[in-house]
Structures are given as structure tokens and as C-alpha cells.
């Protein structure tokens, strides 16, 4: 069978069991769409080839033999191997770059065949090959290396999430304290070059984010995890402001107002801190702009504002202004101790 003939057959079929078609249905649909007529015996040969497992993998057509006349529909899991376009292959290759920056080689486990096909297709078309060779995705910021996470521990965590089972881990806190914990896993979140397992120990507990690099070992416990019907991963991420740590133990947004030097304001114009951010600029080109934005006061917000050094001055809230002033004064004093005349 030619590839064009196989593709024509596949385009006739649906993906759902209830949409499965008989040979007669397929012949009628083919003859209604294509000028070259299809005979029933030829259709049976095509379907036999496409519904038989081969050395290249599983069949792409599922056969329902429960009724007197066989019915056929697509096997969705295998369709990517047949219908991947060069554009889809490029997106898959680029997506793997992003995922591997956090998940490492573990993300490619089980998809080697698809990735080989994607790599091959991106080299076939000149336009796609140029994009493949000339597009790269790199980390934000100063480019710190991702946290060193054991591939065995990552695989164990993902297995517990996929099978909805409990997880037992040996954990070392940031302070260096070791403990053994049996956790009810709720989700896995990639952020700032590391992976966080969101989990609880008891049903009534609040979720805790456990960085995987602090896990010394992990083991799937062959007992079902407890369903937390009140937990929604996306809502939790939004409510926690992308898993941020609040300075005052709350993540309620406050109106943050700060002045920005003219040479630094482009940072806030090009990448706003929020959709609600407002920038007020003076008509005088040398004046500082005032940025107003409702945000939770988090540790990383302090770090971000302090990274501009003398180019940013916090105005409100007063508590944040005092903390920033004390923080920067301590830093300035430390640097002044080592200054040589």
C-alpha cells in the first residue's frame, strides 16, 4: 500500500469507538470523496494492513469484532507517528528543549521513537531545518544551572502521581534536618530551575511544596492516595502567587508603589509585573517614573526590587519601604567595610 493510500483511509475514520465504520461505510465514503473508486476487496486489504501490528510498532487502526460485521476506528495513541507534520515536529523538538531544562533526560523516557521522527522531519524541509538550527530557548535571569534532581526520585514521584498512590520520602530541609515522611502527592510544579512536589501528610493539612533536590530517596507506597476534592492545582498556583513565600505569612495583594530611574523603566514597560500595573511618567525626560501595582509582598519581590540597586525606590507600603531600606543599608555597610581608599 502506498503512503498516500494509507493516509486517505486514515482521513476517513473517526477516533471514537461509537464512530467506528464498517468496510461498506468506508468504501461509500471514499467513493463519495475521491475520483478514483475503491473496491471492497481493496478496502479490506488496506484495513488489514493498517490494523495489524508490525515491526515498526502497533497498528494505527482499532478493530471492533464484537458484532457480526467488523468496524474500524483510529487508534489515537499511534496517529502521531503517521500524521506528524514538519511544523509539529519542530514544536516538539523545541518543547523538549524547554522541558529538559527542568526535567532533564527523564522527560524523553518512553518517547524516543517520536523524538527520533521529529528530529528526522525537522531536517527534511529546508525552512524547518533553518528554524531548528537557529532557534534556542535559554533560562531567564543569570542562567543558573537547574537543581540536581535524581532521575530515580523524579521517576518515583511521577509514578506516584500517575498511579494515585502514596509516597514515602527521606527528606532534608533547607536547615539540614533529616526526616522520613509519608506523603499524599497532589501535583508537580516546575519553577525557577527546580521541581516542587505539592503534597500533604494528613487530609486536613495545607499543601507543602517539597523541592525534589532535597529528597534523598523516594518509594511508592502500594496504597491509594487520598483524594482531595477541594484541591485544584491551577487555582492553588494562582492563589499562592506561583508558589511564592509571603513575608507576613499572607499573600493578600497590597498596592506597591515605587519610583524607577529613567534608564531602568523599560524593564517594567516591556515585562509588566501584572496586568493591573500602571506607569506614571513625567513630561520631563529626566524625571523618575512611578509604578503602581497590586501584588503580594513576597521574598522574591524584595530580591527583584533590590536587584535594581539605586535605580528603584519603594514608596509604599511603608513596611516594605522600611524593610528594603534596612536590607540595602546592611548590604551597603558590608560593602563599605571592604572598600580601599
N, C-alpha and C positions, 0 to 999 in steps of 0.2 A: 504494500500500500504506500502511495506517495504521501509526503507530509501534507500537501495541500488537500488531499482527500481526507486524511485523518482530521485535519483542522476543520474542514467543512462539516464532518459528522459531529465533532465536539460542539460546534456552534449551534447545532440543532437541539442539543439536550439541555435539560434543566439540572439544577443542583439538588433539588429536594426529592425525597422518596415519593411524595404524593404526586410529583410531576413526571414520574418515570413514564417512558413511552415504549410501545411495542414496536417490533420491526416494521409492521404495516404503517404505524403512525410516522415513523422516521422516513420511510420511503415516500409517503404522501407529502410530508413537509419539505423534503429535499426537492421533489419534482415541482412543488409549488414555488420554490425559491430559485432553483438553478435551471439553466437551459439544458444542460446535459442530464439526461434522465438516469435514474438509479433503479436497478432491478433488485427484487427482493433477495435473490441469492447473493448478489454482490454486497448488499447491505449486511446480510448475515455474516459474510466473510470479514467485512470491516469491523463489525461489532465483536466478532470472535477474537480478532487480533487485539483490539483495544481493551477487551475485558479479561485478558489473560496476563498473569504475572510473567515478567521476563527477566533477563539477566540485568537489565537496567533499572529494575525497581517494580513497584506494584502497578497493577493495571489502573488506567485512568477512568474506566467505566465500571460502575457497580451494577451487578445483575441481580434482579429480584425474581427468583424462581418459585415464589410461594403460590403463584396462580398457574393456571394451565398454560397461558402464553407468557413467555418471559418479557420482562420490562426492564428498561435501561435508564440510568441517570448518571451524572458525572460524580466521580469521587473527588470531592473538593480538595482534599489534602494533597493530591497529586497534580492538580491543574497547573500550579506554578511552574512545574518542570516542563510543561508543554507550552504555556502561553506567556512566559516571561518576555517582555519586550526589552530592547536595549536601554530605554529610559528607566524602566522599572529596575533593571539590573544595576544601573548607575546609582539610583536611590538606595538600593540595598547595600552596595559597596560603601557608599558614604555613611549610611546609617550604622554600618558595622564599625566604622571609624569612631563614631560618637559613643556607641555602646562599649567598645573595647577600652575607651579612655577611663571608664569606671569599672566595668565588669571583667576586664582582661580577656584572656583567651576562652574563659568559661562560656562566654556568650555565643561562641561559634560551635559549641558542642552540639552535635545532632543535626547541624545544617551544612556540613561540609560539602555535600553534593550540590545544594542550592548555591552556595557561595562559589564553588568552582564554576558553575554555569554562569553566574553573574559576572565573575571575573572574565570569563571567556567572551561573553556577549559585549562587555564594555570595550573589548579590544577589536571587535568586528567592524563597527561603524566608525569612520574617521572622526565625525563630530563628537560622538560619545567618548572615544578614546582620548581626544584632546581634553575634554572636561575631566575625565578620570585622571589624567596625568597632571592637570593644572588646578585642581580643587583640593584643598586640605581644610580640615576642621581642627582647631587647636584650642586648648583650655583658655579660659578668661583669666584676667589678673596677671600675676607674675609668672604663671606657668609652673606652679608647684607640682611635684610628682604626686600621683594618686597614692592613697594609703595602701600599704602592703596587706592584702587580704588573702588568706589561704584559699586556694581553689577548692580544697576538700570541704572547708567550712562553708563557703558560698554554695557549693552544690548541695550540702546537707540542709542549709536554710531554705533554699529554693524547693527542695524535695518536701520539706515540712509544710511549706506554703501550698504547694501544688496538691499534696495528698491530704491537707487539712488535719495534720497530726501535731501533737505536742513536740517541743524541742527542749533538750537538756543541754546546757552550755556551761563551760568553765569560763568565767568572765573576770577580767582585770579592769578595775575602774581607772579613771584618769589619775586618781591619787595613788594607784598601785595596789589597792586592796583586792584580794582574790576571793571569789565565791563561786558556788555551784548553784545554778538556777534552772528550774523547770518552767519554761515559758509557753504561753499561748500566743503563737505568732499571728499578727494581724496584717502586716504588709511590709514591703521592702521599698526604700526610697533612696535614690542616688542624689547626692548633694555635695558640691564643693570637693569632688575627687574622692569621696568615700561612699560607703553604703551603710544605711541605718535600718536595722530590723525594728519595726514597731511591734511591741508585744506587751502583754500583761501577765502577771503571775496569778492573780485572782480575778474573778469575773467583775468585781466591783472596783478594781483598781483603774487608775488613769493610765493610758498608754505611756510607755517609756521608749525612747529611741536609743537602741544599743548599737554603737559603731562596731561593724564586723571585725575591724582590725584589732579590737580589744578582746575578741573571743580566742581562747587558747585551744578549745576543742568544742565540737558540737555533735550531737547524736539525736536522730529522730526517735521519739518515744512512740511505740506502736499503740497509741491510744488516741482517739479522736480529739481534736482541739474543740474548745467550747465556742459555739457561735456567739458573736457579739452583734446582735441585730441592731444595736444603737450606734455601731461604728461604721463610718463611711470614710474610706481612705482619702478621697479627694477633699471632702469637707474638713477633715482633720488637718490636712496640709495647709489649706487656706486659713483655717482658724488659728493655727499655730504660726502663721506667717512664715511658711516654708521651713518648719521645724526650728524656729528661732528661740533663743533664750531671753526672756524678758528680764530687765534689770530689777523691776519692782514686783516680780512674780506674777505680773499680769500682762496680757498682750492687747489690752484695750487701746485702740489708736488715740494718740494725742496730736494736737496741732503743733508741728515742728516748724519753727521759723528761723532761718539763718541767712546771713549775708555771704555773698560769694564775690570774689575778686573778678574783674572783667576777663582776665586771661584763663579763668577756670570755669566760667559759666557754661561754656559749650558742652561740658560733661553732662550737665543737667538738662540741657536743651535736646541733646541727641539721645540720651537714655534717661528719661524721667524716672523718679523714684516711685511714682504712682500715676494712675490715670487722673487723679484728683490734684496733682501738683500744679501750682501756679507760680509763674515767674514775673516779678515786677521790676522793670528796668527804668532807669532814669534817662532823660533825653541827653544828659551829659555823658559822653562816651567813657570817661574815666571813672565814673561812679560805680560803686558796687551794686549788684542786683540783689533783690530779696526773694528768697524761695520760701514758699509756704506749702506744706504738705501734711495731711493726716497720716501718721504712721505709729506703730507700736515702738516704744523705746527699747531697743534690744542691744545686746553686747556688740553685735556686728555693725549696728548703726553707728555706735560710738567709734568703732575702728574705722569705718568708712569715712566719717566726717573728719576724724583726726588725720587721715591719710593726705588731706589737702594742706596740712600744716597751717601756715599763716594765711592761706587763701580762703578759709571759711571761718566765720564767727557765728556761733549759735546765739540766738536772741531769746527764744522761748522753746520749751518751758524753762523756768528759772532753775529747776532742779537739774535738768540736763546741762544748762549753761554752767552751773557750779561744778558739776562732775567733770565736764570737759575742761574747764579752767584748771581744776586741781590736777587732773590727769596730765595735761600738757605742761603745767608748771613743774610737776615732778620729772617729766621727761627732759625739760629744758635744764633743770638743776643737775640732772645726771650728766647731761652732755657738757655743761659748763665746767664740771669738775675735771674733765679731761682736756679742756681747751689749753693749748700752749700759746704764749704770747708771740 
